[in-house]
């Protein structure tokens, strides 16, 4: 998520063997941010436009957000972290605008590590969240209303930062949820209103197990006990790069079947 973009941004350097454990046997090579950050050239526009040309369905552009790039890098210490984050945000903003100009009308800006950067001192939380949210909003501050902005967050305790998530003003947020037994949705049971779309993950992408359509439909039903039908999105927990294609296709097929089943049930109940 970070190395791909860092390799195409100025101000980043990479090691050959500087591996850091992410989880289990998965390792990453965090980039080193040594200077001012900018985007010399488009990073994903060609690939996104190529994919869009092959379908009449909306093609989602996929980018990593500035806060996540910052938190998953070794960051220069000669200026405040928020200044570096704003530089990254402006670089991502150029990419967002080029994607929109290229006909991509749905753009996801992942902030998987937004909560990871919270300072240990609680007194510093508000300042961090303020510049983190501002950085995200910079990335898409000049797009058209017709362009839909998504974001994604990995497993976190969202409840204590829910108002900052709302302030991010994304049209849709997707979250890892399947292994939490719906606990991540408890904040909505407590009365917090989230006016945008929300997509709690309906199956665990870290497992090779393929969920049945009935199993996914049951999970969607549980979500509908908490969320309104007009804001619920149905999606996997996270990206599918750790899965084999023989696992991806049947799982997505079952997910689509489950969504259609629930839509039919809701329509017949009216």
PANUMAR-486027 format. One record per residue (C-alpha): residue in one letter; x, y, z. Coordinates in pm, whole numbers, plus 50000, padded with zeros to 5 digits. Example, Ala and Ser with C-alpha at 12.3 -4.5 7.8 and 13.67 -1.06 7.14 Angstrom:
PANUMAR-486027
+------+-------+-------+-------+
| code |     X |     Y |     Z |
+------+-------+-------+-------+
|    A | 51230 | 49550 | 50780 |
|    S | 51367 | 49894 | 50714 |
+------+-------+-------+-------+
//
This chain:
PANUMAR-486027
+------+-------+-------+-------+
| code |     X |     Y |     Z |
+------+-------+-------+-------+
|    X | 50000 | 50000 | 50000 |
|    X | 50286 | 50237 | 50073 |
|    X | 50589 | 50113 | 49880 |
|    X | 50412 | 50132 | 49543 |
|    X | 50327 | 50500 | 49590 |
|    X | 50648 | 50593 | 49768 |
|    X | 50852 | 50467 | 49474 |
|    X | 50674 | 50721 | 49253 |
|    X | 50688 | 51020 | 49488 |
|    X | 50987 | 51246 | 49535 |
|    X | 51136 | 51268 | 49883 |
|    X | 51117 | 50890 | 49944 |
|    X | 51398 | 50635 | 49962 |
|    X | 51380 | 50257 | 50000 |
|    X | 51609 | 49994 | 50145 |
|    X | 51684 | 49663 | 49977 |
|    X | 51650 | 49451 | 50291 |
|    X | 51492 | 49671 | 50557 |
|    X | 51207 | 49431 | 50630 |
|    X | 50967 | 49490 | 50918 |
|    X | 50711 | 49235 | 51037 |
|    X | 50354 | 49343 | 50967 |
|    X | 50165 | 49041 | 51103 |
|    X | 50233 | 48669 | 51108 |
|    X | 50469 | 48589 | 50823 |
|    X | 50384 | 48909 | 50633 |
|    X | 50662 | 49166 | 50615 |
|    X | 50693 | 49512 | 50460 |
|    X | 50975 | 49752 | 50376 |
|    X | 50878 | 50095 | 50514 |
|    X | 51006 | 50382 | 50301 |
|    X | 51229 | 50655 | 50439 |
|    X | 51091 | 51007 | 50393 |
|    X | 51405 | 51219 | 50375 |
|    X | 51290 | 51533 | 50193 |
|    X | 50999 | 51736 | 50062 |
|    X | 50730 | 51521 | 49903 |
|    X | 50577 | 51582 | 49561 |
|    X | 50430 | 51381 | 49273 |
|    X | 50638 | 51415 | 48955 |
|    X | 50404 | 51204 | 48739 |
|    X | 50067 | 51026 | 48755 |
|    X | 50092 | 50700 | 48950 |
|    X | 49775 | 50500 | 48885 |
|    X | 49589 | 50691 | 48614 |
|    X | 49697 | 50470 | 48322 |
|    X | 49601 | 50147 | 48498 |
|    X | 49269 | 50283 | 48625 |
|    X | 49170 | 50418 | 48283 |
|    X | 49269 | 50090 | 48120 |
|    X | 49052 | 49895 | 48364 |
|    X | 48762 | 50138 | 48317 |
|    X | 48780 | 50094 | 47939 |
|    X | 48705 | 49724 | 47985 |
|    X | 48374 | 49764 | 48168 |
|    X | 48063 | 49980 | 48166 |
|    X | 48046 | 49952 | 48546 |
|    X | 48204 | 50219 | 48766 |
|    X | 48576 | 50157 | 48812 |
|    X | 48715 | 50252 | 49152 |
|    X | 49051 | 50427 | 49163 |
|    X | 49261 | 50302 | 49455 |
|    X | 49506 | 50519 | 49648 |
|    X | 49672 | 50508 | 49989 |
|    X | 49593 | 50812 | 50201 |
|    X | 49852 | 51057 | 50334 |
|    X | 49813 | 50966 | 50702 |
|    X | 49866 | 50597 | 50631 |
|    X | 50169 | 50664 | 50411 |
|    X | 50312 | 50877 | 50692 |
|    X | 50242 | 50629 | 50971 |
|    X | 50387 | 50337 | 50775 |
|    X | 50711 | 50518 | 50689 |
|    X | 51027 | 50628 | 50866 |
|    X | 50965 | 51003 | 50873 |
|    X | 51216 | 51289 | 50866 |
|    X | 51249 | 51457 | 51205 |
|    X | 51356 | 51806 | 51102 |
|    X | 50998 | 51932 | 51070 |
|    X | 50664 | 51850 | 51237 |
|    X | 50499 | 51528 | 51117 |
|    X | 50186 | 51716 | 51016 |
|    X | 50383 | 51930 | 50769 |
|    X | 50514 | 51617 | 50598 |
|    X | 50161 | 51476 | 50597 |
|    X | 50027 | 51789 | 50428 |
|    X | 50293 | 51752 | 50157 |
|    X | 50186 | 51392 | 50097 |
|    X | 49821 | 51503 | 50091 |
|    X | 49892 | 51759 | 49820 |
|    X | 50070 | 51493 | 49613 |
|    X | 49774 | 51255 | 49647 |
|    X | 49538 | 51544 | 49563 |
|    X | 49703 | 51576 | 49221 |
|    X | 49651 | 51205 | 49160 |
|    X | 49285 | 51227 | 49264 |
|    X | 49226 | 51517 | 49025 |
|    X | 49396 | 51334 | 48738 |
|    X | 49187 | 51023 | 48805 |
|    X | 48872 | 51232 | 48797 |
|    X | 48980 | 51403 | 48474 |
|    X | 49043 | 51056 | 48331 |
|    X | 48681 | 50954 | 48385 |
|    X | 48718 | 50767 | 48716 |
|    X | 48410 | 50863 | 48917 |
|    X | 48474 | 50654 | 49230 |
|    X | 48805 | 50701 | 49411 |
|    X | 48908 | 50523 | 49730 |
|    X | 49168 | 50687 | 49952 |
|    X | 49263 | 50429 | 50212 |
|    X | 49340 | 50546 | 50564 |
|    X | 49404 | 50204 | 50711 |
|    X | 49648 | 50338 | 50970 |
|    X | 49476 | 50660 | 51076 |
|    X | 49420 | 50544 | 51433 |
|    X | 49766 | 50388 | 51459 |
|    X | 49920 | 50733 | 51473 |
|    X | 49735 | 50843 | 51785 |
|    X | 49992 | 50974 | 52038 |
|    X | 50029 | 50785 | 52364 |
|    X | 49936 | 51097 | 52561 |
|    X | 49562 | 51145 | 52550 |
|    X | 49606 | 51521 | 52573 |
|    X | 49766 | 51512 | 52227 |
|    X | 49488 | 51312 | 52058 |
|    X | 49277 | 51610 | 51952 |
|    X | 49565 | 51786 | 51775 |
|    X | 49667 | 51468 | 51591 |
|    X | 49313 | 51391 | 51478 |
|    X | 49266 | 51750 | 51363 |
|    X | 49561 | 51745 | 51123 |
|    X | 49499 | 51385 | 51020 |
|    X | 49141 | 51463 | 50916 |
|    X | 49255 | 51785 | 50748 |
|    X | 49516 | 51591 | 50550 |
|    X | 49253 | 51350 | 50421 |
|    X | 49021 | 51634 | 50322 |
|    X | 49300 | 51808 | 50132 |
|    X | 49327 | 51505 | 49900 |
|    X | 48979 | 51554 | 49757 |
|    X | 48893 | 51916 | 49834 |
|    X | 48848 | 52028 | 49472 |
|    X | 48670 | 51738 | 49305 |
|    X | 48321 | 51750 | 49157 |
|    X | 48017 | 51652 | 49364 |
|    X | 47953 | 51373 | 49114 |
|    X | 48279 | 51198 | 49206 |
|    X | 48235 | 50958 | 49495 |
|    X | 48509 | 50939 | 49760 |
|    X | 48559 | 50618 | 49959 |
|    X | 48798 | 50539 | 50241 |
|    X | 48893 | 50220 | 50423 |
|    X | 49013 | 50147 | 50776 |
|    X | 49163 | 49830 | 50915 |
|    X | 49081 | 49674 | 51252 |
|    X | 49075 | 49949 | 51512 |
|    X | 48871 | 50070 | 51803 |
|    X | 48674 | 50327 | 51605 |
|    X | 48430 | 50416 | 51878 |
|    X | 48645 | 50680 | 52044 |
|    X | 48733 | 50853 | 51715 |
|    X | 48397 | 50818 | 51538 |
|    X | 48340 | 51193 | 51526 |
|    X | 48676 | 51243 | 51353 |
|    X | 48579 | 50973 | 51102 |
|    X | 48255 | 51160 | 51037 |
|    X | 48457 | 51482 | 50991 |
|    X | 48660 | 51315 | 50714 |
|    X | 48346 | 51363 | 50503 |
|    X | 48399 | 51057 | 50282 |
|    X | 48095 | 50939 | 50088 |
|    X | 48158 | 50576 | 50193 |
|    X | 48379 | 50414 | 50455 |
|    X | 48459 | 50042 | 50450 |
|    X | 48593 | 49872 | 50763 |
|    X | 48735 | 49535 | 50861 |
|    X | 48461 | 49379 | 51068 |
|    X | 48408 | 49007 | 51012 |
|    X | 48635 | 48888 | 51295 |
|    X | 48498 | 49137 | 51547 |
|    X | 48156 | 48969 | 51583 |
|    X | 48002 | 49303 | 51479 |
|    X | 48154 | 49478 | 51785 |
|    X | 48282 | 49757 | 51561 |
|    X | 47920 | 49848 | 51491 |
|    X | 47839 | 49898 | 51860 |
|    X | 47892 | 50273 | 51829 |
|    X | 47589 | 50288 | 51597 |
|    X | 47379 | 50092 | 51844 |
|    X | 47461 | 50365 | 52095 |
|    X | 47289 | 50626 | 51880 |
|    X | 47570 | 50781 | 51677 |
|    X | 47431 | 50881 | 51338 |
|    X | 47654 | 50830 | 51036 |
|    X | 47499 | 50991 | 50732 |
|    X | 47739 | 50853 | 50471 |
|    X | 47767 | 50499 | 50336 |
|    X | 47934 | 50232 | 50546 |
|    X | 48061 | 49891 | 50437 |
|    X | 48147 | 49660 | 50728 |
|    X | 48339 | 49362 | 50589 |
|    X | 48116 | 49057 | 50542 |
|    X | 48391 | 48794 | 50521 |
|    X | 48750 | 48747 | 50638 |
|    X | 48997 | 48792 | 50355 |
|    X | 49288 | 48672 | 50570 |
|    X | 49148 | 48318 | 50563 |
|    X | 49140 | 48082 | 50262 |
|    X | 48795 | 47967 | 50373 |
|    X | 48518 | 48048 | 50123 |
|    X | 48198 | 48166 | 50295 |
|    X | 47862 | 48052 | 50160 |
|    X | 47603 | 48294 | 50026 |
|    X | 47372 | 48200 | 50314 |
|    X | 47640 | 48277 | 50571 |
|    X | 47707 | 48619 | 50420 |
|    X | 47334 | 48693 | 50396 |
|    X | 47297 | 48613 | 50766 |
|    X | 47576 | 48857 | 50847 |
|    X | 47412 | 49128 | 50634 |
|    X | 47086 | 49073 | 50823 |
|    X | 47268 | 49137 | 51151 |
|    X | 47414 | 49458 | 51011 |
|    X | 47070 | 49576 | 50902 |
|    X | 46961 | 49555 | 51265 |
|    X | 47203 | 49842 | 51330 |
|    X | 47239 | 50026 | 50998 |
|    X | 46981 | 50168 | 50759 |
|    X | 46945 | 49991 | 50425 |
|    X | 47023 | 50308 | 50231 |
|    X | 47374 | 50344 | 50381 |
|    X | 47487 | 49979 | 50403 |
|    X | 47744 | 49863 | 50148 |
|    X | 47836 | 49496 | 50106 |
|    X | 48207 | 49427 | 50063 |
|    X | 48492 | 49201 | 50179 |
|    X | 48693 | 49294 | 50486 |
|    X | 48990 | 49430 | 50296 |
|    X | 49196 | 49390 | 49979 |
|    X | 49231 | 49043 | 49827 |
|    X | 49601 | 49037 | 49740 |
|    X | 49678 | 48762 | 49995 |
|    X | 49423 | 48525 | 49840 |
|    X | 49450 | 48295 | 49539 |
|    X | 49218 | 48356 | 49244 |
|    X | 49055 | 48018 | 49308 |
|    X | 48953 | 48157 | 49648 |
|    X | 48866 | 48509 | 49535 |
|    X | 48616 | 48432 | 49258 |
|    X | 48379 | 48196 | 49447 |
|    X | 48389 | 48417 | 49758 |
|    X | 48294 | 48728 | 49559 |
|    X | 48030 | 48532 | 49367 |
|    X | 47872 | 48423 | 49695 |
|    X | 47890 | 48777 | 49828 |
|    X | 47703 | 48912 | 49525 |
|    X | 47444 | 48633 | 49555 |
|    X | 47393 | 48720 | 49921 |
|    X | 47343 | 49089 | 49841 |
|    X | 47086 | 49003 | 49573 |
|    X | 46906 | 48769 | 49814 |
|    X | 46880 | 49040 | 50080 |
|    X | 46757 | 49294 | 49823 |
|    X | 46485 | 49051 | 49715 |
|    X | 46381 | 48991 | 50075 |
|    X | 46368 | 49364 | 50149 |
|    X | 46164 | 49433 | 49835 |
|    X | 45910 | 49161 | 49916 |
|    X | 45877 | 49288 | 50273 |
|    X | 45756 | 49631 | 50158 |
+------+-------+-------+-------+
//
